[in-house]
Amino acid sequence: MKKWVFFSTLIASILLSCEDKTVDYGLDEYYVEIVTAQSNDIFISDNGKFIISSNKSKNNFSSGDRVFINYTLLGTNSSGDYNVRINGSAKIPQANLTLTNEDTLNKSAREPVLLESVWLGSHYLNMQFYINFKSVAHKIALLADSTGIKSDTLRMYFMHDTAGDPPGYPSHSYLSFDLKEVLGNRENIPRPITVQINSSNYGDKIYSFEY
């Protein structure tokens, strides 16, 4: 069974949609990144550091949620974790890598997205992209052939199905795929993985990482 992510309402720019209007930013530096929530005010960055907020989030996050945060660094504690002020935050969609068969891979739609970036952080494959959205939820998945799970390089494929959505307007989103369920924890000896993404700006291209 394929695990789809359904996109109907996507995240706009984090600086515009999530900025706290009550904060005087002045000349403070701010940072934005995708993290994993432990609670409404404690997060773990993909490099393993805890990010502890001095102010309560207006959102209600559950442990394990992937969250895009905009924060100002206030200092670090004795463990090297970050004490911060959260300026804005938003939950982002996430799904797991799904193992399937070659027939399903060949039949699944791979309609292009406008790709901004793709990167590996902790055990997540993260993406930033635009889709042309109007009114019908798009379907998105990350698939791999189950027969190749023990191969030297695991080859993954990004699937995008507009589901007949008529042309609309560019909608911006971030997305995290959790690879841990299939690949386990990242080991000391990295394993090569690739993901093939069809994009309107770069073509049908393969991106390589070490997990």
N, C-alpha and C positions, 0 to 999 in steps of 0.2 A: 504494500500500500504506500502510495506517495504522500508525503507530508507537505501540504501546500501552505504558503503564507498568502493570505488574501489582503490585497492592498486596495482600500477604498478611500481612506483619508490618510494622507502622508504628512510627515513632519516638514514644516517650512524651516527657514534658517533659524538655528538655535538662538542666534543673537537677536532676532526680531520677535520670534514667537514666545521665547521663554525669559526674556530679560525682565528683571525685577525693577519696575518703574520707581520704587521707593528708595533705591540705592543711588547714592551719589558716587559715580565711578571715578570722578576726578582723573588723576593721572595714574591710577593703579593699573598694574599689569593684570590681565586675566588669562585663564587657560580654559580650553575646551577639550574634552575627550570622552570616549565611551568607556564606561565602568560597569561593574556588576554590583547591584544593590545588596546590602545586608539588612538594611532597614531604611527608614526615611532620611536618616542623617548619617549613615555609615556606608561607605562604598569601598570596593576593592578595585584598584586600577589593574590593567592587564600586565603590569610589571610586578604585581604582588604587593604594592604599597596600599595601606589603608588611607582613605580620605575621609576625614571626620569633620562634619559641618557644624559650625557654631550656631547656625540658624535652622529652624525647621523648614523642610520643604513643603510647598503648598500642594504637592502631589502625594498620592498614596502608593508607595512602591512596596512590592513584596520581595522577600529574599530570593535572589536569583534573577531578578529583572535586569535586563540590559538598559542602561540609562545614559543619555547624553547630558553632560553637565557643563555649565559655564561657572567657573569659580575663581575667586581671588585667594591667593595663598597668604595665610596669616602667620605661619611658622611651622616648625616640625617638632615632634616630641622626641623623647629619648630613644625610641625605637626607629626613628627615621620616617614615621608616618606623617601625613600632612594634616595640619589644622587649617580649615578653609572657611570662607564665607561663600555659600552657594548663591550665585546671581540668577541662575535659571536652570531648569532641568526638564527633561522630557523622556518618557519611556519610548524605546525603539522596538520595532518588531524583531522577533528572533524565531529560529526554527533549528531543527537538527539536520545534519547530513543524513540522507536516506539511501540505503542500498537497494538496488533494483536489478533488472535484467537488461540485456542488450536490446531486446524488442521494445521495452518501455522507453529506453533512452532514444531509440530511433524515432519513436512516434511522438515524443513530447515536444511541445512547441518551444522554440528558442528565438522568439521575436526580440529585436534589439532594444536595449536601453541606452540612455546617454550616460556613459560611465565617467564618474569623477575620480574615484580611487577604489582600490581593493588592497587589503592588507591583512596579515595574520597577527593577532594579539592574544596571548595566552592560548587557550584551546578554541578560539573563535576565529572564523573567517569573516571579516567585516567588509562592508561595501557602502559606498556613497554614490548615488546615481539619481537620474531623473527618468520618469516615465511620462508618456503623453496620456493623461487621464481626463475622463469626462464624468462618467456616471456609473460604470460597471466595474466591480472589483476585479483587479488583475490577479492571476495566480502565479506564484513564484516558488521555486524549489531548488535545492542543491542535491544532485543525484550522483551516484557512482555505481559502476557495474560490480555486483557482488562477487563475480568470479575473479576480479582483479584485486581483492582486498589484501592478498598476500604477495602481490607483485612488488618489485623494488620501488616503483613509483605509483602512488594511488592517483588515478585520473578522475577528476570530478567535473561535473557539467552544471552550469547555471541555466535553469529553465525559466522562461517567462512567457506566459500566455495572456494576451489581452482579453480573452474571453469575449471577443466581439465588441469591446468598448469602442465607441466612435471617437474620432480625433477630438481632443479637448485642449488642454493646456499643460505645460510642463509642471510636474509635481515632484518635489525634492524629497528624498528619504535616505536614512541610514538603515542598515540591516545587519544583524549578526547571525551567523550559522554556527551552532555548537558542534564541534567535531569529536568531542570527547566520548560520546556514546559509541561511536564506531572505532575511533583510533586510540581511545584511552588517554592517559596523561602523556604530555610531551616528555620524551626520554632524553638522556644525556647524549645519545647518538641520534642525530636528527634523521628523520625519514623524509625523502623528497615527496612532495605532493604537487599536483597542478590543478588548476581550475580553468575551464574553457568558457569564455563569456562572449556573447555576441553583442556588440555595441555599435551604435550609429556613428560614433566618432573614431573608434579604433578598429572596427571590423571584427571578425570572428577570431579572437586571439586567445592564446594559452598563457596563463600567468603561473610562475613557478615559485614555490616556497619550500621551507624545510620545517617539518613539524616535529 
